[in-house]
Amino acid sequence: MAYTIDAAASGTAIDFVEDAQGSNKASGTGTSHLFNYNQQVQTTTTFDPTGTGVVNINNDTIAIANHGFATCQIINYSSGTGGTAIGGLTSGWGYFAIVVDKNTIKLANTI
């Protein structure tokens, strides 16, 4: 875990520390700890990479109107039937989304 995406990307994790009295409570106390997360319904979003301005090789972005992705969400990429992959991507692989705005994303191999 990290405080920010940049910290996670650089490998800087949250430091679990002792409490103010020096007691080693880094492992916590109690028996009902949990993480909440949202499972997402599988959705397919299609786009035409040959369209004007869709793939920007200078900014490493893909424009998809109202894509609905969230930063760090794993998205699976496919070049479709008979298509060739966008340079730098591999069809069939999962990538982490980096949301630039509601219509633009970048992709990362790791976070």
N, C-alpha and C positions, 0 to 999 in steps of 0.2 A: 504494500500500500504506500501511497505517496500523497502529499498535500496537493500537488498540482500535476497536470499532464506533463509539463516540462520536467518536473522533478522525477516522475516515473520514467520518462524517456531517457534521462541521464543516469538512471539507476539510484537516485537518492530516495531512499525509503523513509517512512516515518520511524523515528527513533523511540522505541518503547522505553520509558525511563522510570526510575524510582519516584515515589511521591515526595512531597516537601519534607517529611520527617525521616527520609532515608530508608523507608520500608520498601522492600522489593515487591511492589505490587504490579510489576510489569506484566505479570501473567494474569492479573485481574482477580476478582473474587466473585463468588456466586456461581450458579450453574445454568443460568438461562440467557446467556449471551446469544445474539443472533445478528445476522446481516440480512437486510431487506434488499431485494432487487426486483426488477421488473422483467419478466419474461416477455419477449416480443413475439407477436404473431408473425409467421413467415410471410413476407410480402415480396413480390417481384416488381422491380422498377426497371423499365427498359429505356434505352436511349440510343441514339444514332451517333456514334463517334465521328462520322464523316460530316456531320452538320457543321455549319459555320459557327465557330466559337465554342463548340461543345468541349473539345479536348484542347487545352492550352498547354503546349509543351514548354513554354517559357516560364509559366507559373506552376506547372505540374498540377493543374486543376481540371476537374470535369464539371461541366455545367449541366444540371438536371433540374428543371423547374419544379419547385416545391418538393424537393427530394425526401424530406421527412427523416433523414438520418440524424443520429446523435454522435457527437465526438466520442471516440473509443468504441463505438458499436462495431462489431465484426460484420462485415458484409462480404458475401461470396461473389466473385466476379466470374462471368462467363462471356466469351466472345460470340456466343450464339452458334447456331448451326451454319457451318461453312465459313464463318468469319475468322479473321485473324486477330490476335490479341493486340491491344494498345501497347506500344513500345514500353518496356519496363514492367508490364504486368503479365501474369501467367493465368490463362484461362483455367478455371477450376480451383483456384486458390482463394483463401479468405484474407481480407485486408481490414485494418482498422480505419474507420472513417475519421477524418478531421474536418469538421464543419467550418467552412469559411463564411458562408451565409446561407440563407434558406434555399438558394439556388445553386450553390457551388460547394464542392468537396475536394479534399485532397485525400490520398490514401497512404497508409504506412504499413510496413511489415511488422513493426513492433510498437508498443507504446512505452 
